[in-house]
Amino acid sequence: MKIVKQSLEEQAASYLRELILNGNYQMGQKLVESTLAKQLELSRSTVRMALNTLAHEGLVVQKPYIGWQVINLTESDLWELYHLRVALETRAAWLAAEQITEQGKSRLNELMAYYLEAGKTAKVSSYQISKIDLDLHTLIVELSGNQRLQQIYRNVANQIRIYFNIDHADYDLEESALSHVPLVQAICCGNSEKAQALAEENITTYRKIEEKFREQH
């Protein structure tokens, strides 16, 4: 059994991170240190350190005279994230297809099968689908073998998950899973050009994500 030790700060950060990514805290929502400290039965300094961790991840911001609040993505942020995804994910798919191993194929197919099964389950929320979606793209980035590309993707992963939350809010969850099958197949077949093209095709266009964002706000 693997034992993972976490400090109180890390535990608090993990807890708050999931509340944000699962939609329990909405974009722009104010987070009060004293209230959180009372709820979590932790010191304000521990909560503050946890919030600082989330600030470095781009999930919360601290504003003068306002305090902490959940990040509020703007249309400009979505534009940047869309183009960053195109740059990173298309290249990652190309590289992954170029050097895919049997182990890599097994991991991709296993996660894809889980994604498909989850998409058929009525109890699975759009937020859970967003997490699986991100897990799949993160795995493809990992299989690219490019360490710097992986680091950049990790740095923006949580913001990309919020991006997915916006996208999946009115999306058929089974269709979301099915749309990734050709991409996974292309990578597993070693067809790098097709994988690159499908990776870009798989990303909801900025115009559509912008429309969804406006409808939700």
C-alpha positions as CSV (number, residue, x, y, z in Angstrom):
1,M,0.0,0.0,0.0
2,K,1.3,3.4,-1.0
3,I,1.2,5.9,1.9
4,V,1.0,9.6,0.8
5,K,1.7,12.1,3.5
6,Q,0.4,15.6,3.1
7,S,0.8,18.7,5.2
8,L,-2.4,20.5,6.5
9,E,-1.7,23.2,3.9
10,E,-1.5,20.6,1.1
11,Q,-4.7,18.9,2.3
12,A,-6.5,22.3,2.5
13,A,-5.3,23.2,-1.0
14,S,-6.5,19.8,-2.4
15,Y,-9.9,20.2,-0.8
16,L,-10.4,23.8,-2.0
17,R,-9.0,22.9,-5.5
18,E,-11.6,20.2,-6.0
19,L,-14.4,22.5,-4.8
20,I,-13.4,25.0,-7.4
21,L,-12.9,22.5,-10.2
22,N,-16.2,20.7,-9.4
23,G,-18.2,23.9,-9.6
24,N,-19.0,24.1,-5.8
25,Y,-17.3,27.6,-5.9
26,Q,-18.3,29.6,-8.9
27,M,-16.0,31.8,-11.0
28,G,-15.5,35.2,-9.3
29,Q,-16.9,33.9,-5.9
30,K,-15.3,35.6,-2.9
31,L,-13.3,33.3,-0.5
32,V,-13.0,34.6,3.1
33,E,-10.0,33.3,5.0
34,S,-11.7,33.4,8.4
35,T,-14.8,31.6,7.2
36,L,-12.7,28.9,5.5
37,A,-10.5,28.5,8.6
38,K,-13.6,27.9,10.7
39,Q,-15.1,25.4,8.2
40,L,-11.9,23.5,7.8
41,E,-11.0,23.8,11.5
42,L,-7.6,25.1,10.5
43,S,-5.6,28.3,11.3
44,R,-6.0,31.3,9.1
45,S,-2.3,31.1,8.2
46,T,-2.7,27.5,7.0
47,V,-5.7,28.5,4.9
48,R,-3.7,31.5,3.6
49,M,-0.8,29.3,2.5
50,A,-3.3,26.9,0.8
51,L,-4.9,29.9,-1.1
52,N,-1.4,31.1,-2.1
53,T,-0.8,27.6,-3.6
54,L,-4.0,27.9,-5.6
55,A,-3.0,31.4,-6.7
56,H,0.2,30.0,-8.2
57,E,-1.9,27.4,-10.0
58,G,-4.1,30.2,-11.5
59,L,-7.3,29.2,-9.7
60,V,-7.7,32.1,-7.2
61,V,-6.6,35.7,-7.1
62,Q,-6.1,38.2,-4.3
63,K,-7.3,41.7,-5.0
64,P,-6.8,44.8,-2.9
65,Y,-9.8,45.8,-0.7
66,I,-11.6,42.7,-1.9
67,G,-9.5,39.7,-0.7
68,W,-9.4,36.3,-2.2
69,Q,-11.8,35.2,-5.0
70,V,-12.0,32.3,-7.5
71,I,-10.5,33.2,-10.8
72,N,-13.0,34.7,-13.2
73,L,-12.0,33.7,-16.8
74,T,-12.7,36.4,-19.4
75,E,-13.3,36.0,-23.1
76,S,-9.7,37.1,-23.5
77,D,-8.5,34.3,-21.2
78,L,-10.6,31.8,-23.2
79,W,-9.0,33.0,-26.4
80,E,-5.5,32.5,-25.0
81,L,-6.3,29.1,-23.6
82,Y,-7.9,28.0,-26.9
83,H,-4.8,28.9,-28.9
84,L,-2.5,27.4,-26.2
85,R,-4.4,24.2,-26.4
86,V,-4.0,24.1,-30.1
87,A,-0.3,24.7,-29.9
88,L,0.4,22.1,-27.1
89,E,-2.1,19.4,-27.8
90,T,-1.6,19.1,-31.5
91,R,2.1,18.8,-31.1
92,A,1.8,16.4,-28.2
93,A,-0.5,14.1,-30.3
94,W,2.0,14.2,-33.2
95,L,4.9,13.3,-30.9
96,A,2.9,10.6,-29.1
97,A,2.0,8.9,-32.3
98,E,5.6,9.0,-33.5
99,Q,6.9,7.1,-30.5
100,I,3.9,5.2,-29.0
101,T,4.8,2.0,-27.3
102,E,2.7,-1.1,-26.4
103,Q,2.5,0.1,-22.9
104,G,1.4,3.6,-24.0
105,K,-1.3,2.1,-26.2
106,S,-2.6,0.0,-23.3
107,R,-2.7,3.1,-21.0
108,L,-4.5,5.1,-23.7
109,N,-7.0,2.5,-24.6
110,E,-7.8,1.7,-20.9
111,L,-8.4,5.4,-20.2
112,M,-10.5,5.8,-23.4
113,A,-12.6,2.8,-22.4
114,Y,-13.2,4.3,-18.9
115,Y,-14.2,7.6,-20.6
116,L,-16.7,5.9,-22.9
117,E,-18.2,4.0,-20.0
118,A,-18.5,7.2,-17.9
119,G,-20.1,9.0,-20.7
120,K,-23.0,6.5,-20.7
121,T,-23.6,6.7,-17.0
122,A,-26.4,9.1,-16.0
123,K,-24.9,9.6,-12.5
124,V,-21.7,11.1,-13.9
125,S,-21.7,14.9,-13.9
126,S,-20.3,17.2,-16.5
127,Y,-17.6,18.2,-14.0
128,Q,-16.5,14.6,-13.7
129,I,-16.4,14.3,-17.5
130,S,-14.2,17.4,-17.6
131,K,-11.7,15.7,-15.3
132,I,-11.6,12.5,-17.4
133,D,-11.2,14.7,-20.5
134,L,-8.3,16.5,-19.0
135,D,-6.8,13.2,-17.8
136,L,-6.9,11.9,-21.4
137,H,-5.2,15.0,-22.9
138,T,-2.7,15.0,-20.0
139,L,-1.8,11.4,-20.8
140,I,-1.3,12.2,-24.5
141,V,1.0,15.1,-23.5
142,E,2.9,12.7,-21.2
143,L,3.2,10.2,-24.0
144,S,4.8,12.9,-26.2
145,G,8.0,12.4,-24.2
146,N,8.6,16.1,-24.2
147,Q,9.4,17.2,-20.6
148,R,9.1,20.9,-21.2
149,L,5.8,20.5,-23.0
150,Q,4.5,18.5,-20.1
151,Q,5.6,21.2,-17.6
152,I,3.8,24.0,-19.5
153,Y,0.7,21.8,-19.7
154,R,0.8,21.1,-16.0
155,N,1.1,24.9,-15.3
156,V,-2.2,25.6,-17.1
157,A,-4.0,22.3,-16.5
158,N,-6.5,23.6,-13.9
159,Q,-7.5,26.5,-16.0
160,I,-8.0,24.2,-18.9
161,R,-10.3,22.1,-16.7
162,I,-12.4,25.2,-16.0
163,Y,-12.4,25.7,-19.8
164,F,-13.7,22.1,-20.1
165,N,-16.4,22.8,-17.5
166,I,-17.7,25.6,-19.7
167,D,-17.6,23.4,-22.8
168,H,-19.3,20.4,-21.2
169,A,-22.1,22.3,-19.5
170,D,-24.4,21.8,-22.5
171,Y,-22.6,19.0,-24.2
172,D,-23.8,15.4,-24.6
173,L,-21.4,13.6,-22.3
174,E,-21.4,10.3,-24.3
175,E,-20.7,12.3,-27.5
176,S,-17.8,14.0,-25.7
177,A,-16.2,10.6,-25.1
178,L,-16.9,9.3,-28.6
179,S,-15.3,12.4,-30.2
180,H,-11.9,11.3,-28.7
181,V,-11.9,7.8,-30.2
182,P,-10.5,8.6,-33.6
183,L,-7.7,10.6,-32.0
184,V,-6.7,7.8,-29.7
185,Q,-6.9,5.3,-32.6
186,A,-4.6,7.5,-34.8
187,I,-2.0,7.8,-32.0
188,C,-2.1,4.0,-31.4
189,C,-1.7,3.4,-35.1
190,G,1.3,5.7,-35.2
191,N,-0.3,8.0,-37.7
192,S,1.2,11.3,-36.5
193,E,-0.2,13.6,-39.2
194,K,-3.7,12.3,-38.7
195,A,-3.3,12.5,-34.9
196,Q,-2.2,16.1,-35.1
197,A,-5.2,17.0,-37.3
198,L,-7.7,15.2,-35.1
199,A,-6.2,16.8,-32.0
200,E,-7.0,20.3,-33.4
201,E,-10.4,19.1,-34.7
202,N,-11.2,17.8,-31.2
203,I,-10.8,21.3,-29.6
204,T,-14.0,23.2,-29.5
205,T,-13.4,26.3,-31.6
206,Y,-13.0,29.7,-29.8
207,R,-16.1,31.1,-31.4
208,K,-18.2,28.2,-30.0
209,I,-16.6,28.3,-26.5
210,E,-17.1,32.1,-26.5
211,E,-20.8,31.6,-27.3
212,K,-21.2,29.1,-24.5
213,F,-19.4,31.4,-22.1
214,R,-21.8,34.3,-22.9
215,E,-24.8,32.1,-22.5
216,Q,-23.6,30.9,-19.0
217,H,-22.9,34.5,-17.9
